[in-house]
Amino acid sequence: MPPPYRVLHVIDHLGAGGAQEVVCQLIKHGQGRLFQPEVATLYGHGHYWDIIRSWRVPVYSLSSIGFWRAFPLMAPRLLRLLIHRRYDVVHTHLLGANLLALVLAAFQGVPLRLTHDHTNDEFRAHSFVPRWLDSQANRLNHHVIAVSSSIRAFLCREEGVSADKISVIHNSVDLLRFSPKSDVAGPQLERRKWGLPAQALVVGGVGRLHYQKNFRLFLEVAAEVCARVPQAFFVIAGEGAELPALEELSRQLGIASRVRFLGFVKEMPELYECLDLLLLTSHFEGTPLTVLEAMAMGVPVVASRVDGVAEVLQDGQDAMLVSPGRKDLFVEEICRMLNDPGRRQGLARAGQKKARGQFSAEAMVRRVEDLYLRYLENGAGPHQVSPAAGEPA
């Protein structure tokens, strides 16, 4: 066996997000005898900083301020890290990391440069500059991982990436972590922790408070459902710039007393235990982790029929899918689900079977590592690591 290959994951930030969860899965379920992971975040620390450090994985922050203002600082710091650590693989996540790290990794001659494309981003799709920059960066990598076939099609159509350079590897769920408790009293204990009514029918939304997730529609649907289902109660787990506007909207809609904004939730399995239903109202998605997590926890899902959601779920079998933006259809479906426990239970069982059978984190990580080995064993060998003096902290 060769000594372990040194892998650097570069990501825009370590705040809440699906890409950050994927990085954690790649570290947690990776084969330590073959790969030694490290992480560089372009700016700040974020929620996942301490989690990754607790696994004794080196983590570097290149700046304490935002991407564009700190760009002149980030580039030399990342280049110095690449020179001193001599990585075998640079694996980038999100647009900023792709633009910066691929250029420097190519300049430094890193043997394998790989990009993980996590979402069909409407901003990138409708704006020439980020699309052109991303396409130029992708010319410098060896391979792209797309988390859905729709992303693969977008990259081929809009950015000119060759189809044989892209592998579709769907997102996954940590089945050891996201597994329902056997204790029947668990959900009620968790509801008390979150201040949720014991007898309520709780509908949850999970994600960044960002245009993509369309939580404005979530609240408009909640108002209609609350008017029809007296026991309905709604929670939103996530943080972002839209929080003040969403809180104000809940007041305007007259449902502030029936909605909880929970902020960032570290122990998501505990929250899923409280839910009767997960609602996803997104404008666009790759393969949303929250859907897979909810399914693994036995929570039925109602979601927008978009991109990767429609790709991995079957309407009426393991989830209920609704045309994007159709408030009336969301309201109708959620009311039907809340008023029919048998329907919820049947959907939950089918969803859980699918999540546990087809979307395990271990299987996803093995596929990514197989990609690494496909390139590294065809000529690229592990580097000898030079002293780490002068590395950015």
Contacts in CASP RR format, 6 or more apart in sequence:
PFRMAT RR
TARGET T0000
AUTHOR 0000-0000-0000
METHOD contacts of the structure
MODEL  1
MPPPYRVLHVIDHLGAGGAQEVVCQLIKHGQGRLFQPEVATLYGHGHYWD
IIRSWRVPVYSLSSIGFWRAFPLMAPRLLRLLIHRRYDVVHTHLLGANLL
ALVLAAFQGVPLRLTHDHTNDEFRAHSFVPRWLDSQANRLNHHVIAVSSS
IRAFLCREEGVSADKISVIHNSVDLLRFSPKSDVAGPQLERRKWGLPAQA
LVVGGVGRLHYQKNFRLFLEVAAEVCARVPQAFFVIAGEGAELPALEELS
RQLGIASRVRFLGFVKEMPELYECLDLLLLTSHFEGTPLTVLEAMAMGVP
VVASRVDGVAEVLQDGQDAMLVSPGRKDLFVEEICRMLNDPGRRQGLARA
GQKKARGQFSAEAMVRRVEDLYLRYLENGAGPHQVSPAAGEPA
1 33 0 8 1.000
1 34 0 8 1.000
2 381 0 8 1.000
2 382 0 8 1.000
3 382 0 8 1.000
4 32 0 8 1.000
4 33 0 8 1.000
4 34 0 8 1.000
4 35 0 8 1.000
4 36 0 8 1.000
4 382 0 8 1.000
5 34 0 8 1.000
5 35 0 8 1.000
5 36 0 8 1.000
5 88 0 8 1.000
5 89 0 8 1.000
5 372 0 8 1.000
5 376 0 8 1.000
5 381 0 8 1.000
5 382 0 8 1.000
6 35 0 8 1.000
6 36 0 8 1.000
6 38 0 8 1.000
6 85 0 8 1.000
6 86 0 8 1.000
6 87 0 8 1.000
6 88 0 8 1.000
6 89 0 8 1.000
6 382 0 8 1.000
6 383 0 8 1.000
6 385 0 8 1.000
7 35 0 8 1.000
7 36 0 8 1.000
7 37 0 8 1.000
7 38 0 8 1.000
7 87 0 8 1.000
7 88 0 8 1.000
7 89 0 8 1.000
7 90 0 8 1.000
7 91 0 8 1.000
7 372 0 8 1.000
8 37 0 8 1.000
8 38 0 8 1.000
8 39 0 8 1.000
8 40 0 8 1.000
8 81 0 8 1.000
8 82 0 8 1.000
8 85 0 8 1.000
8 87 0 8 1.000
8 89 0 8 1.000
8 90 0 8 1.000
8 91 0 8 1.000
9 23 0 8 1.000
9 26 0 8 1.000
9 27 0 8 1.000
9 37 0 8 1.000
9 38 0 8 1.000
9 39 0 8 1.000
9 40 0 8 1.000
9 91 0 8 1.000
9 92 0 8 1.000
9 93 0 8 1.000
10 39 0 8 1.000
10 40 0 8 1.000
10 41 0 8 1.000
10 42 0 8 1.000
10 78 0 8 1.000
10 90 0 8 1.000
10 91 0 8 1.000
10 92 0 8 1.000
10 93 0 8 1.000
10 97 0 8 1.000
10 100 0 8 1.000
10 101 0 8 1.000
11 19 0 8 1.000
11 20 0 8 1.000
11 23 0 8 1.000
11 39 0 8 1.000
11 40 0 8 1.000
11 41 0 8 1.000
11 42 0 8 1.000
11 92 0 8 1.000
11 93 0 8 1.000
11 94 0 8 1.000
11 97 0 8 1.000
12 41 0 8 1.000
12 42 0 8 1.000
12 43 0 8 1.000
12 67 0 8 1.000
12 93 0 8 1.000
12 94 0 8 1.000
12 95 0 8 1.000
12 96 0 8 1.000
12 97 0 8 1.000
13 20 0 8 1.000
13 41 0 8 1.000
13 42 0 8 1.000
13 43 0 8 1.000
13 44 0 8 1.000
13 46 0 8 1.000
14 20 0 8 1.000
14 39 0 8 1.000
14 41 0 8 1.000
14 44 0 8 1.000
14 45 0 8 1.000
14 46 0 8 1.000
14 47 0 8 1.000
14 48 0 8 1.000
14 49 0 8 1.000
14 52 0 8 1.000
14 59 0 8 1.000
15 46 0 8 1.000
15 47 0 8 1.000
15 48 0 8 1.000
16 47 0 8 1.000
16 207 0 8 1.000
16 208 0 8 1.000
16 238 0 8 1.000
16 239 0 8 1.000
16 264 0 8 1.000
17 207 0 8 1.000
17 208 0 8 1.000
18 118 0 8 1.000
18 171 0 8 1.000
18 288 0 8 1.000
18 289 0 8 1.000
19 93 0 8 1.000
19 94 0 8 1.000
19 116 0 8 1.000
19 118 0 8 1.000
20 47 0 8 1.000
20 48 0 8 1.000
21 289 0 8 1.000
22 93 0 8 1.000
22 116 0 8 1.000
22 118 0 8 1.000
22 147 0 8 1.000
22 171 0 8 1.000
22 289 0 8 1.000
23 39 0 8 1.000
23 48 0 8 1.000
23 52 0 8 1.000
23 93 0 8 1.000
24 48 0 8 1.000
24 51 0 8 1.000
24 52 0 8 1.000
25 172 0 8 1.000
25 174 0 8 1.000
25 361 0 8 1.000
25 364 0 8 1.000
25 365 0 8 1.000
26 37 0 8 1.000
26 91 0 8 1.000
26 365 0 8 1.000
26 368 0 8 1.000
27 37 0 8 1.000
27 39 0 8 1.000
27 52 0 8 1.000
27 55 0 8 1.000
27 57 0 8 1.000
28 55 0 8 1.000
28 174 0 8 1.000
28 361 0 8 1.000
29 174 0 8 1.000
29 361 0 8 1.000
29 362 0 8 1.000
29 365 0 8 1.000
30 37 0 8 1.000
30 365 0 8 1.000
30 369 0 8 1.000
31 369 0 8 1.000
34 369 0 8 1.000
34 373 0 8 1.000
35 89 0 8 1.000
35 369 0 8 1.000
35 372 0 8 1.000
37 57 0 8 1.000
38 57 0 8 1.000
38 58 0 8 1.000
38 59 0 8 1.000
38 60 0 8 1.000
38 85 0 8 1.000
38 87 0 8 1.000
39 52 0 8 1.000
39 57 0 8 1.000
39 58 0 8 1.000
39 59 0 8 1.000
39 60 0 8 1.000
40 59 0 8 1.000
40 60 0 8 1.000
40 61 0 8 1.000
40 62 0 8 1.000
40 78 0 8 1.000
40 81 0 8 1.000
40 101 0 8 1.000
41 49 0 8 1.000
41 59 0 8 1.000
41 60 0 8 1.000
41 61 0 8 1.000
41 62 0 8 1.000
42 62 0 8 1.000
42 63 0 8 1.000
42 66 0 8 1.000
42 67 0 8 1.000
42 70 0 8 1.000
42 74 0 8 1.000
42 96 0 8 1.000
42 97 0 8 1.000
42 100 0 8 1.000
43 61 0 8 1.000
43 62 0 8 1.000
43 63 0 8 1.000
43 64 0 8 1.000
43 65 0 8 1.000
43 66 0 8 1.000
43 67 0 8 1.000
43 70 0 8 1.000
43 74 0 8 1.000
44 61 0 8 1.000
44 63 0 8 1.000
44 64 0 8 1.000
45 61 0 8 1.000
47 264 0 8 1.000
47 266 0 8 1.000
49 59 0 8 1.000
49 61 0 8 1.000
52 59 0 8 1.000
53 59 0 8 1.000
60 77 0 8 1.000
60 81 0 8 1.000
60 391 0 8 1.000
60 392 0 8 1.000
60 393 0 8 1.000
61 392 0 8 1.000
61 393 0 8 1.000
62 70 0 8 1.000
62 73 0 8 1.000
62 74 0 8 1.000
62 77 0 8 1.000
62 78 0 8 1.000
62 392 0 8 1.000
63 70 0 8 1.000
63 73 0 8 1.000
63 74 0 8 1.000
63 77 0 8 1.000
64 70 0 8 1.000
67 74 0 8 1.000
67 96 0 8 1.000
71 100 0 8 1.000
74 100 0 8 1.000
75 100 0 8 1.000
75 104 0 8 1.000
77 392 0 8 1.000
78 100 0 8 1.000
78 101 0 8 1.000
78 104 0 8 1.000
78 392 0 8 1.000
79 104 0 8 1.000
79 107 0 8 1.000
79 108 0 8 1.000
80 390 0 8 1.000
80 391 0 8 1.000
80 392 0 8 1.000
81 391 0 8 1.000
81 392 0 8 1.000
82 90 0 8 1.000
82 104 0 8 1.000
82 105 0 8 1.000
82 108 0 8 1.000
82 110 0 8 1.000
83 108 0 8 1.000
83 386 0 8 1.000
84 386 0 8 1.000
84 387 0 8 1.000
84 388 0 8 1.000
84 389 0 8 1.000
84 390 0 8 1.000
84 391 0 8 1.000
85 385 0 8 1.000
85 386 0 8 1.000
85 388 0 8 1.000
85 391 0 8 1.000
86 383 0 8 1.000
86 384 0 8 1.000
86 385 0 8 1.000
86 386 0 8 1.000
87 105 0 8 1.000
87 110 0 8 1.000
87 383 0 8 1.000
88 110 0 8 1.000
88 111 0 8 1.000
88 112 0 8 1.000
88 376 0 8 1.000
88 380 0 8 1.000
88 381 0 8 1.000
88 382 0 8 1.000
88 383 0 8 1.000
89 110 0 8 1.000
89 111 0 8 1.000
89 112 0 8 1.000
89 113 0 8 1.000
89 114 0 8 1.000
89 372 0 8 1.000
89 376 0 8 1.000
90 101 0 8 1.000
90 102 0 8 1.000
90 105 0 8 1.000
90 110 0 8 1.000
90 112 0 8 1.000
90 113 0 8 1.000
90 114 0 8 1.000
91 114 0 8 1.000
91 115 0 8 1.000
91 116 0 8 1.000
92 98 0 8 1.000
92 101 0 8 1.000
92 102 0 8 1.000
92 113 0 8 1.000
92 114 0 8 1.000
92 115 0 8 1.000
92 116 0 8 1.000
92 141 0 8 1.000
93 116 0 8 1.000
93 118 0 8 1.000
94 118 0 8 1.000
95 121 0 8 1.000
95 124 0 8 1.000
95 130 0 8 1.000
95 133 0 8 1.000
95 134 0 8 1.000
98 115 0 8 1.000
98 134 0 8 1.000
98 137 0 8 1.000
98 138 0 8 1.000
99 133 0 8 1.000
99 134 0 8 1.000
99 137 0 8 1.000
102 113 0 8 1.000
102 115 0 8 1.000
102 137 0 8 1.000
102 138 0 8 1.000
102 140 0 8 1.000
102 141 0 8 1.000
103 137 0 8 1.000
103 140 0 8 1.000
105 113 0 8 1.000
105 140 0 8 1.000
106 113 0 8 1.000
106 140 0 8 1.000
111 375 0 8 1.000
111 376 0 8 1.000
111 379 0 8 1.000
111 380 0 8 1.000
111 381 0 8 1.000
112 142 0 8 1.000
112 143 0 8 1.000
112 372 0 8 1.000
112 375 0 8 1.000
112 376 0 8 1.000
112 380 0 8 1.000
113 140 0 8 1.000
113 141 0 8 1.000
113 142 0 8 1.000
114 141 0 8 1.000
114 142 0 8 1.000
114 143 0 8 1.000
114 144 0 8 1.000
114 145 0 8 1.000
114 371 0 8 1.000
114 372 0 8 1.000
115 137 0 8 1.000
115 138 0 8 1.000
115 141 0 8 1.000
115 143 0 8 1.000
115 144 0 8 1.000
115 145 0 8 1.000
116 144 0 8 1.000
116 145 0 8 1.000
116 147 0 8 1.000
117 144 0 8 1.000
117 145 0 8 1.000
117 146 0 8 1.000
117 147 0 8 1.000
117 151 0 8 1.000
117 155 0 8 1.000
118 147 0 8 1.000
118 171 0 8 1.000
118 286 0 8 1.000
119 147 0 8 1.000
119 151 0 8 1.000
119 212 0 8 1.000
119 284 0 8 1.000
119 285 0 8 1.000
119 286 0 8 1.000
120 148 0 8 1.000
120 150 0 8 1.000
120 151 0 8 1.000
120 154 0 8 1.000
120 284 0 8 1.000
120 285 0 8 1.000
120 286 0 8 1.000
120 307 0 8 1.000
121 212 0 8 1.000
121 284 0 8 1.000
122 212 0 8 1.000
122 283 0 8 1.000
122 284 0 8 1.000
123 130 0 8 1.000
124 130 0 8 1.000
124 131 0 8 1.000
124 134 0 8 1.000
125 131 0 8 1.000
125 154 0 8 1.000
125 158 0 8 1.000
131 158 0 8 1.000
131 159 0 8 1.000
134 159 0 8 1.000
135 158 0 8 1.000
135 159 0 8 1.000
135 160 0 8 1.000
135 161 0 8 1.000
138 144 0 8 1.000
138 155 0 8 1.000
138 159 0 8 1.000
138 161 0 8 1.000
142 165 0 8 1.000
142 375 0 8 1.000
143 165 0 8 1.000
143 166 0 8 1.000
143 167 0 8 1.000
143 371 0 8 1.000
143 375 0 8 1.000
144 155 0 8 1.000
144 161 0 8 1.000
144 165 0 8 1.000
144 166 0 8 1.000
144 167 0 8 1.000
145 166 0 8 1.000
145 167 0 8 1.000
145 168 0 8 1.000
145 169 0 8 1.000
145 368 0 8 1.000
145 371 0 8 1.000
146 152 0 8 1.000
146 155 0 8 1.000
146 166 0 8 1.000
146 167 0 8 1.000
146 168 0 8 1.000
146 169 0 8 1.000
147 168 0 8 1.000
147 169 0 8 1.000
147 170 0 8 1.000
147 171 0 8 1.000
147 286 0 8 1.000
147 287 0 8 1.000
147 308 0 8 1.000
148 168 0 8 1.000
148 170 0 8 1.000
148 285 0 8 1.000
148 286 0 8 1.000
148 287 0 8 1.000
148 307 0 8 1.000
148 308 0 8 1.000
148 311 0 8 1.000
148 312 0 8 1.000
149 168 0 8 1.000
149 308 0 8 1.000
149 311 0 8 1.000
150 286 0 8 1.000
150 307 0 8 1.000
150 308 0 8 1.000
150 311 0 8 1.000
151 168 0 8 1.000
151 286 0 8 1.000
151 307 0 8 1.000
151 308 0 8 1.000
152 163 0 8 1.000
152 166 0 8 1.000
152 168 0 8 1.000
155 161 0 8 1.000
155 166 0 8 1.000
156 162 0 8 1.000
156 163 0 8 1.000
156 166 0 8 1.000
167 367 0 8 1.000
167 371 0 8 1.000
169 364 0 8 1.000
169 367 0 8 1.000
169 368 0 8 1.000
170 287 0 8 1.000
170 311 0 8 1.000
170 312 0 8 1.000
170 359 0 8 1.000
170 364 0 8 1.000
171 286 0 8 1.000
171 287 0 8 1.000
171 288 0 8 1.000
171 289 0 8 1.000
171 292 0 8 1.000
171 359 0 8 1.000
171 364 0 8 1.000
172 292 0 8 1.000
172 359 0 8 1.000
172 360 0 8 1.000
172 361 0 8 1.000
172 363 0 8 1.000
172 364 0 8 1.000
172 365 0 8 1.000
173 289 0 8 1.000
173 292 0 8 1.000
173 293 0 8 1.000
173 295 0 8 1.000
173 296 0 8 1.000
173 355 0 8 1.000
173 359 0 8 1.000
173 360 0 8 1.000
173 361 0 8 1.000
174 361 0 8 1.000
175 296 0 8 1.000
175 355 0 8 1.000
175 356 0 8 1.000
175 360 0 8 1.000
175 361 0 8 1.000
175 362 0 8 1.000
177 269 0 8 1.000
178 268 0 8 1.000
178 269 0 8 1.000
178 272 0 8 1.000
178 293 0 8 1.000
178 296 0 8 1.000
178 297 0 8 1.000
179 269 0 8 1.000
179 296 0 8 1.000
179 297 0 8 1.000
180 273 0 8 1.000
180 297 0 8 1.000
180 298 0 8 1.000
181 273 0 8 1.000
186 273 0 8 1.000
187 273 0 8 1.000
187 274 0 8 1.000
188 198 0 8 1.000
190 270 0 8 1.000
190 271 0 8 1.000
190 273 0 8 1.000
190 274 0 8 1.000
191 197 0 8 1.000
191 198 0 8 1.000
191 200 0 8 1.000
191 202 0 8 1.000
191 274 0 8 1.000
192 198 0 8 1.000
193 270 0 8 1.000
194 235 0 8 1.000
194 260 0 8 1.000
194 262 0 8 1.000
194 271 0 8 1.000
194 274 0 8 1.000
195 260 0 8 1.000
196 202 0 8 1.000
196 233 0 8 1.000
196 235 0 8 1.000
196 260 0 8 1.000
196 274 0 8 1.000
197 233 0 8 1.000
199 231 0 8 1.000
200 231 0 8 1.000
200 232 0 8 1.000
200 233 0 8 1.000
201 229 0 8 1.000
201 231 0 8 1.000
201 232 0 8 1.000
201 233 0 8 1.000
201 276 0 8 1.000
201 277 0 8 1.000
201 338 0 8 1.000
202 233 0 8 1.000
202 234 0 8 1.000
202 235 0 8 1.000
202 274 0 8 1.000
202 275 0 8 1.000
202 276 0 8 1.000
202 277 0 8 1.000
203 222 0 8 1.000
203 225 0 8 1.000
203 232 0 8 1.000
203 233 0 8 1.000
203 234 0 8 1.000
203 235 0 8 1.000
203 275 0 8 1.000
203 276 0 8 1.000
203 277 0 8 1.000
203 278 0 8 1.000
203 279 0 8 1.000
203 334 0 8 1.000
203 338 0 8 1.000
204 234 0 8 1.000
204 235 0 8 1.000
204 236 0 8 1.000
204 237 0 8 1.000
204 275 0 8 1.000
204 277 0 8 1.000
204 278 0 8 1.000
204 279 0 8 1.000
205 215 0 8 1.000
205 218 0 8 1.000
205 234 0 8 1.000
205 235 0 8 1.000
205 236 0 8 1.000
205 237 0 8 1.000
205 278 0 8 1.000
205 279 0 8 1.000
205 280 0 8 1.000
205 290 0 8 1.000
206 236 0 8 1.000
206 237 0 8 1.000
206 238 0 8 1.000
206 265 0 8 1.000
206 268 0 8 1.000
206 271 0 8 1.000
206 278 0 8 1.000
206 290 0 8 1.000
206 293 0 8 1.000
206 294 0 8 1.000
207 213 0 8 1.000
207 236 0 8 1.000
207 237 0 8 1.000
207 238 0 8 1.000
207 290 0 8 1.000
208 238 0 8 1.000
208 239 0 8 1.000
208 240 0 8 1.000
209 215 0 8 1.000
209 236 0 8 1.000
209 238 0 8 1.000
209 239 0 8 1.000
209 240 0 8 1.000
209 241 0 8 1.000
209 242 0 8 1.000
209 243 0 8 1.000
209 246 0 8 1.000
210 240 0 8 1.000
210 241 0 8 1.000
210 242 0 8 1.000
211 242 0 8 1.000
211 283 0 8 1.000
212 282 0 8 1.000
212 283 0 8 1.000
212 284 0 8 1.000
212 285 0 8 1.000
213 280 0 8 1.000
213 281 0 8 1.000
213 282 0 8 1.000
213 283 0 8 1.000
214 281 0 8 1.000
214 282 0 8 1.000
214 283 0 8 1.000
214 304 0 8 1.000
214 325 0 8 1.000
215 236 0 8 1.000
215 242 0 8 1.000
215 246 0 8 1.000
215 281 0 8 1.000
216 242 0 8 1.000
216 245 0 8 1.000
216 246 0 8 1.000
216 249 0 8 1.000
217 281 0 8 1.000
217 325 0 8 1.000
217 327 0 8 1.000
217 330 0 8 1.000
218 234 0 8 1.000
218 236 0 8 1.000
218 279 0 8 1.000
218 281 0 8 1.000
219 234 0 8 1.000
219 246 0 8 1.000
219 249 0 8 1.000
219 250 0 8 1.000
219 253 0 8 1.000
219 255 0 8 1.000
219 259 0 8 1.000
220 253 0 8 1.000
220 327 0 8 1.000
221 279 0 8 1.000
221 281 0 8 1.000
221 327 0 8 1.000
221 330 0 8 1.000
221 331 0 8 1.000
221 334 0 8 1.000
222 232 0 8 1.000
222 234 0 8 1.000
222 250 0 8 1.000
222 253 0 8 1.000
222 255 0 8 1.000
222 258 0 8 1.000
222 259 0 8 1.000
223 253 0 8 1.000
223 254 0 8 1.000
223 255 0 8 1.000
224 327 0 8 1.000
224 331 0 8 1.000
225 232 0 8 1.000
225 234 0 8 1.000
225 331 0 8 1.000
225 334 0 8 1.000
225 335 0 8 1.000
225 338 0 8 1.000
226 232 0 8 1.000
226 234 0 8 1.000
226 255 0 8 1.000
226 258 0 8 1.000
228 331 0 8 1.000
228 335 0 8 1.000
229 335 0 8 1.000
229 338 0 8 1.000
229 339 0 8 1.000
231 338 0 8 1.000
232 258 0 8 1.000
232 338 0 8 1.000
233 258 0 8 1.000
233 259 0 8 1.000
233 260 0 8 1.000
234 255 0 8 1.000
234 258 0 8 1.000
234 259 0 8 1.000
234 260 0 8 1.000
235 259 0 8 1.000
235 260 0 8 1.000
235 261 0 8 1.000
235 262 0 8 1.000
235 271 0 8 1.000
235 274 0 8 1.000
235 275 0 8 1.000
236 246 0 8 1.000
236 259 0 8 1.000
236 260 0 8 1.000
236 261 0 8 1.000
236 262 0 8 1.000
236 263 0 8 1.000
237 262 0 8 1.000
237 263 0 8 1.000
237 264 0 8 1.000
237 265 0 8 1.000
237 268 0 8 1.000
237 271 0 8 1.000
238 261 0 8 1.000
238 262 0 8 1.000
238 263 0 8 1.000
238 264 0 8 1.000
238 265 0 8 1.000
239 263 0 8 1.000
239 264 0 8 1.000
243 261 0 8 1.000
243 263 0 8 1.000
246 261 0 8 1.000
247 256 0 8 1.000
247 261 0 8 1.000
250 256 0 8 1.000
250 259 0 8 1.000
262 271 0 8 1.000
265 271 0 8 1.000
268 293 0 8 1.000
269 293 0 8 1.000
269 297 0 8 1.000
272 278 0 8 1.000
272 293 0 8 1.000
272 294 0 8 1.000
272 297 0 8 1.000
272 298 0 8 1.000
272 299 0 8 1.000
273 297 0 8 1.000
275 294 0 8 1.000
275 299 0 8 1.000
276 299 0 8 1.000
276 300 0 8 1.000
276 338 0 8 1.000
276 344 0 8 1.000
277 299 0 8 1.000
277 300 0 8 1.000
277 301 0 8 1.000
277 302 0 8 1.000
277 334 0 8 1.000
277 337 0 8 1.000
277 338 0 8 1.000
277 344 0 8 1.000
278 290 0 8 1.000
278 291 0 8 1.000
278 294 0 8 1.000
278 299 0 8 1.000
278 300 0 8 1.000
278 301 0 8 1.000
278 302 0 8 1.000
278 303 0 8 1.000
279 302 0 8 1.000
279 303 0 8 1.000
279 330 0 8 1.000
279 334 0 8 1.000
280 288 0 8 1.000
280 290 0 8 1.000
280 291 0 8 1.000
280 301 0 8 1.000
280 302 0 8 1.000
280 303 0 8 1.000
280 304 0 8 1.000
280 309 0 8 1.000
281 303 0 8 1.000
281 304 0 8 1.000
281 325 0 8 1.000
281 330 0 8 1.000
282 288 0 8 1.000
282 303 0 8 1.000
282 304 0 8 1.000
282 306 0 8 1.000
282 309 0 8 1.000
282 324 0 8 1.000
283 304 0 8 1.000
283 306 0 8 1.000
283 324 0 8 1.000
283 325 0 8 1.000
284 306 0 8 1.000
284 307 0 8 1.000
285 304 0 8 1.000
285 306 0 8 1.000
285 307 0 8 1.000
285 308 0 8 1.000
285 309 0 8 1.000
286 307 0 8 1.000
286 308 0 8 1.000
286 309 0 8 1.000
287 308 0 8 1.000
287 309 0 8 1.000
287 311 0 8 1.000
287 312 0 8 1.000
288 303 0 8 1.000
288 308 0 8 1.000
288 309 0 8 1.000
291 301 0 8 1.000
291 303 0 8 1.000
291 309 0 8 1.000
291 313 0 8 1.000
291 319 0 8 1.000
292 312 0 8 1.000
292 355 0 8 1.000
292 359 0 8 1.000
294 300 0 8 1.000
294 301 0 8 1.000
295 301 0 8 1.000
295 318 0 8 1.000
295 319 0 8 1.000
295 348 0 8 1.000
295 351 0 8 1.000
295 352 0 8 1.000
295 354 0 8 1.000
295 355 0 8 1.000
296 352 0 8 1.000
296 355 0 8 1.000
296 356 0 8 1.000
296 359 0 8 1.000
297 352 0 8 1.000
298 348 0 8 1.000
298 349 0 8 1.000
298 351 0 8 1.000
298 352 0 8 1.000
299 348 0 8 1.000
300 319 0 8 1.000
300 320 0 8 1.000
300 337 0 8 1.000
300 344 0 8 1.000
300 345 0 8 1.000
300 346 0 8 1.000
300 347 0 8 1.000
300 348 0 8 1.000
300 351 0 8 1.000
301 313 0 8 1.000
301 318 0 8 1.000
301 319 0 8 1.000
301 320 0 8 1.000
301 347 0 8 1.000
301 351 0 8 1.000
302 319 0 8 1.000
302 320 0 8 1.000
302 321 0 8 1.000
302 322 0 8 1.000
302 330 0 8 1.000
302 333 0 8 1.000
302 334 0 8 1.000
302 337 0 8 1.000
303 309 0 8 1.000
303 313 0 8 1.000
303 319 0 8 1.000
303 320 0 8 1.000
303 321 0 8 1.000
303 322 0 8 1.000
304 321 0 8 1.000
304 322 0 8 1.000
304 323 0 8 1.000
304 324 0 8 1.000
304 325 0 8 1.000
305 315 0 8 1.000
305 321 0 8 1.000
305 322 0 8 1.000
305 323 0 8 1.000
305 324 0 8 1.000
306 324 0 8 1.000
309 321 0 8 1.000
310 321 0 8 1.000
312 359 0 8 1.000
313 319 0 8 1.000
313 321 0 8 1.000
313 354 0 8 1.000
315 321 0 8 1.000
316 347 0 8 1.000
317 350 0 8 1.000
318 347 0 8 1.000
318 350 0 8 1.000
318 351 0 8 1.000
318 353 0 8 1.000
318 354 0 8 1.000
319 347 0 8 1.000
319 351 0 8 1.000
320 333 0 8 1.000
320 337 0 8 1.000
320 347 0 8 1.000
322 329 0 8 1.000
322 330 0 8 1.000
322 333 0 8 1.000
323 329 0 8 1.000
336 343 0 8 1.000
337 343 0 8 1.000
337 344 0 8 1.000
337 347 0 8 1.000
338 344 0 8 1.000
376 382 0 8 1.000
END
